[in-house]
Amino acid sequence: MLNYEFTEQAKTRTVYPNFSMAEYEARYRRIRAMMDKEGLDCLVLFATGKEMQQKNARYISGWADGIQQYAVFPRHGDPTLFVSISPHGLCAMLYSHLRDVRWAPNEADGVADRIVEAGCAKGSIGIVGRDKRTFSTLPYDHFERLKQRLPEARWSFVTAKYEKVRAIKSEEEIAFYRKGAEITDKCMQALVNATRVGAAEYELYAAITAESWRNNALPIFSLLGSTPMADPTMPYPWRVPSERRIQKGDLILNELSMSYSGCSGQLIRPIAVGKPTPRFQKMYDLAEDVFRRVAEVIKPGCSKADVLKISAAIPEAGYTIEAPIIHGWDDKAESPHWGIPGRDVAGHIIGDERLEENQLIMIEPNPCTPDYRAGIFLGDVGVVRKDGWHSLHRFPLEFVVVDG
């Protein structure tokens, strides 16, 4: 176990934003209610990759690790965080609200030891992986070691059930997401301000990233690309910006998400360098119409059929859809993923899934030509309230036009 006697002193000098203890205690009550229902004595949560891929473990630990983390969450007693790199342990102790932060040369052995300490070695243990959408759980060799160390334990995979608990946001969480959306709006404006003829795509990306850090937010992703509207070869924004330089008559597609203490907005606005061509204006008008109509039906109880009925306008107009019209949001795309007529992805649908109050939902209509040469993306993330869907963003819903 890491033991830094000066941790409390360091905390007064090293300030990180975090949720209140009341927020974490409320989360723990909801998680333990799920554990009671499922007959679980302990959870083992694993997370790896980018910050946006660590939401399940971070929901308990308050920490996003540079490589991977484990959290052990007994039904009775305090949770434990395991960091992946020993020198990062002190930073984790300053950032996380947990008092029990550890590092182990072999993480599986450390987790097994903690389960024994909690009195759960012969109990029912639920495994929560990175996320149910990508079916990532924990490394095979780690799981084999846990089974070897704890031969009488009973194991089950409960990622989907856990994520259903996490999907409903508190007012404190929503306030943090609103802050993330505000910063994302500022980054979109920084992108618009930086857009000019001769600027490289990576220079636009730099303007977004700098604005994000100026507001103490992690740019969890910025998708960005450009193409001539007269002869397009880009159906949706690129994962990585290129060295291409902006020209008059270009279209710039983008998707921005900036995270404030693990809570981000998600904003998509097409940018035309010069007047949009009739072809792209038509696509944009369709996207905005679908956006507004979907926003009108999103409320508690909304079903997949409600969204599909509206999104059908896109293929009926001769376009294809390359991404869901709506998806859940928690610093990454989450369930539900609705709005691609005739194309469901295994694992995205849980029975007759319906939207609930205080879920975060991203609306992003994305008409794309069948030959994949041209597309328009448009979107906001918002919260589902009793009276409907409310965007967290204030950036105008429009086809942005710059002179260049």
C-alpha angles and dihedrals in degrees: 000000000000112000118186110169093196095055096110091050090049091051091061089057100038110059122193126171113246142156123271122265087245088060093051092046090053090051091050092052091053093046092049090049087057090047091051090051092049095041094241124158097189142005126220110200122194128190133173140166129033122004091259089059094056100067097116096057093033090057086069103028102035087221133111109201125216091233114002141326141199126208122193112205116185119195087236121035137021126319122246129215122210116199121204100225122044097217089056091058096090092051089050090052090052094046101039123068090218118107094202106071118157145175124205129188086227110033095200091055091048091052091046091051091052092049089053090049089053091054093244101115091113095033139099110277124194120209117214113193133195094282139327094234095068093030091231112159121159134307115291094232091051092052092048090051091050091051090048093050094042105036095163096050120108115224132204135167112238105163094123094049091048093049090052088060092047094048095074109079129212122225089254091055092047089053089055091048090050088055090050090050091050091054091045088055089054090051091052089053089049088053092050091048092050094048110108138135109279097026115126120233090243090054090056088049089052091054090053094048095047092051090050094055091043085065096044094252130131113233096228090182142345116188111194140162142149137215138169110267089215093057109014127189101170121085096178138001118293123250089227124030116240135216091257113129122226118257134191109273095031128140117217116201119193146164118199132191123173119184125216107195091332096317118104142176123226119214132174124184125161114227124207120200096215127351114336114250117246090252094057094038088057091051091048093050089053092049093050092047091052090045093054094044093049090048088056094057099042109105136116108307095026110148136207090254090059091057096040091054090060098038089055086079089076099059089037087061090054100263134115128227119231101180134031116279087226134014137171118260137215104143085305138042111284140171131334105054105181139162110056103115112226094000121094124165118224112257097022097094123062108192114288093348116192133182120262135206114275095020115136112235129187117210112201118159108192117183111191130181115251090243090056093233097117138027145155126219123193130167158138135195117232144166126256111235131176090264095045143277119333121193117232089209132084099190107118117263098239148114098264114224124194127180092224 
